[in-house]
């Protein structure tokens, strides 16, 4: 079988978290799954990355030093609106009302720490599949039990 001269490039993901151990584990898992991964230790570093390169997906923590996930997301909305639609938040802050309000206001998917890596991979695949084509009509969220079926089709 002849190889096509047009090969698909791996999807590029930016991971943003101030915990190096989390960055290392997630980068390893996502790289093994076939994605190209860059990392940033806070929102300021992430802004430097997005200024130089486009990303298919950004997974960011909410609470970080220097520039937190909220400020990072607001900057994306203002200066890189196409990227603001490609965000998954990852947080352990489940009790703070202000954080809950912020996350709800974004409409972005959220993964709460601790989480299973298989859930992360399913969410990544689903988000990459759904954010490629701009949708003019909002569709209801897909229950997690249906994500595998949607991704597999």
C-alpha positions as CSV (number, residue, x, y, z in Angstrom):
1,X,0.0,0.0,0.0
2,X,1.4,3.4,-1.0
3,X,1.9,5.9,1.7
4,X,0.2,9.2,1.3
5,X,2.4,12.3,1.0
6,X,-0.1,14.0,3.3
7,X,0.3,12.4,6.7
8,X,-1.8,13.6,9.7
9,X,0.2,15.5,12.3
10,X,-0.3,14.5,15.9
11,X,-2.6,16.8,17.8
12,X,-0.6,19.3,20.0
13,X,-1.7,19.7,23.6
14,X,-0.5,22.3,26.1
15,X,-0.5,21.1,29.8
16,X,-0.5,23.9,32.4
17,X,0.0,23.0,36.0
18,X,2.3,24.2,38.8
19,X,2.8,20.6,40.1
20,X,5.7,19.1,38.2
21,X,4.7,15.5,39.0
22,X,1.3,16.0,37.5
23,X,2.8,17.6,34.3
24,X,5.2,14.6,34.0
25,X,2.6,11.9,34.4
26,X,0.0,13.6,32.1
27,X,2.7,14.4,29.5
28,X,3.8,10.7,29.5
29,X,0.3,9.4,29.2
30,X,-0.7,11.8,26.4
31,X,2.5,11.2,24.5
32,X,2.1,7.5,24.7
33,X,-1.5,8.0,23.4
34,X,0.0,9.7,20.3
35,X,-0.3,13.4,21.1
36,X,2.5,16.0,21.0
37,X,2.7,17.6,24.4
38,X,4.2,20.9,25.7
39,X,4.1,21.9,29.3
40,X,4.0,25.1,31.3
41,X,4.3,25.6,35.1
42,X,1.8,28.5,35.3
43,X,-0.4,30.7,33.2
44,X,2.4,33.2,32.4
45,X,4.6,30.4,30.9
46,X,1.5,29.1,29.0
47,X,0.9,32.6,27.5
48,X,4.5,32.5,26.2
49,X,3.8,29.1,24.6
50,X,0.6,30.1,22.9
51,X,2.2,33.3,21.6
52,X,4.7,31.1,19.6
53,X,2.5,28.1,18.6
54,X,-1.1,27.1,18.0
55,X,-2.5,24.3,20.1
56,X,-5.3,21.8,19.4
57,X,-6.1,21.6,23.1
58,X,-5.1,23.2,26.4
59,X,-5.5,21.4,29.7
60,X,-5.0,23.8,32.6
61,X,-5.1,23.9,36.3
62,X,-7.1,26.7,38.0
63,X,-5.0,27.5,41.1
64,X,-1.4,28.3,40.2
65,X,1.2,30.9,41.2
66,X,2.3,33.8,39.0
67,X,-0.8,33.7,36.7
68,X,-3.6,31.4,37.6
69,X,-5.9,29.5,35.3
70,X,-8.7,32.1,35.5
71,X,-6.4,34.9,34.3
72,X,-4.9,32.7,31.7
73,X,-8.3,31.8,30.4
74,X,-9.4,35.4,30.3
75,X,-6.3,36.3,28.3
76,X,-7.1,33.5,25.9
77,X,-10.6,34.8,25.4
78,X,-9.3,38.3,24.7
79,X,-6.3,37.6,22.5
80,X,-6.7,34.0,21.3
81,X,-10.5,33.4,21.2
82,X,-10.1,30.3,19.0
83,X,-8.0,28.7,21.8
84,X,-10.5,29.6,24.5
85,X,-12.8,27.0,22.9
86,X,-10.1,24.3,23.2
87,X,-9.7,24.3,27.0
88,X,-10.2,21.6,29.6
89,X,-9.8,22.7,33.2
90,X,-8.3,20.3,35.7
91,X,-8.6,21.3,39.4
92,X,-8.7,19.9,42.9
93,X,-10.6,23.0,44.1
94,X,-14.1,21.6,44.4
95,X,-15.3,23.6,47.4
96,X,-14.7,27.2,46.5
97,X,-17.9,28.9,45.2
98,X,-16.0,31.5,43.2
99,X,-14.1,28.7,41.4
100,X,-17.3,26.8,40.7
101,X,-18.9,30.0,39.3
102,X,-15.9,30.7,37.1
103,X,-15.8,27.1,35.7
104,X,-19.6,27.1,35.0
105,X,-19.3,30.5,33.2
106,X,-16.7,29.1,30.8
107,X,-18.7,26.2,29.5
108,X,-15.4,24.3,29.3
109,X,-15.1,20.7,30.4
110,X,-13.7,20.2,33.9
111,X,-11.8,17.2,35.4
112,X,-11.6,17.1,39.1
113,X,-8.5,15.9,40.8
114,X,-7.9,13.1,41.6
115,X,-9.1,11.5,38.4
116,X,-8.5,8.3,36.4
117,X,-6.2,8.6,33.4
118,X,-8.7,6.8,31.2
119,X,-11.3,9.5,31.9
120,X,-8.8,12.2,30.9
121,X,-8.0,10.3,27.7
122,X,-11.7,10.0,26.9
123,X,-12.3,13.7,27.5
124,X,-9.3,14.7,25.5
125,X,-10.4,12.6,22.5
126,X,-14.0,13.9,22.8
127,X,-12.9,17.5,23.1
128,X,-10.5,17.2,20.1
129,X,-13.3,15.7,18.0
130,X,-15.9,18.3,18.9
131,X,-13.8,21.5,18.8
132,X,-12.5,21.0,15.2
133,X,-15.7,22.3,13.5
134,X,-17.4,25.4,14.9
135,X,-20.9,24.6,15.9
136,X,-23.6,27.2,15.5
137,X,-26.1,25.4,17.7
138,X,-25.1,24.4,21.2
139,X,-25.6,20.7,21.8
140,X,-26.2,19.2,25.3
141,X,-23.3,17.7,27.1
142,X,-22.6,14.0,26.5
143,X,-22.9,11.8,29.6
144,X,-19.6,10.2,30.4
145,X,-21.1,6.8,29.7
146,X,-21.6,7.8,26.1
147,X,-18.2,9.4,25.4
148,X,-16.6,6.2,24.4
149,X,-19.4,5.4,21.9
150,X,-19.2,8.9,20.4
151,X,-15.4,8.9,20.1
152,X,-15.4,5.4,18.6
153,X,-17.7,6.3,15.6
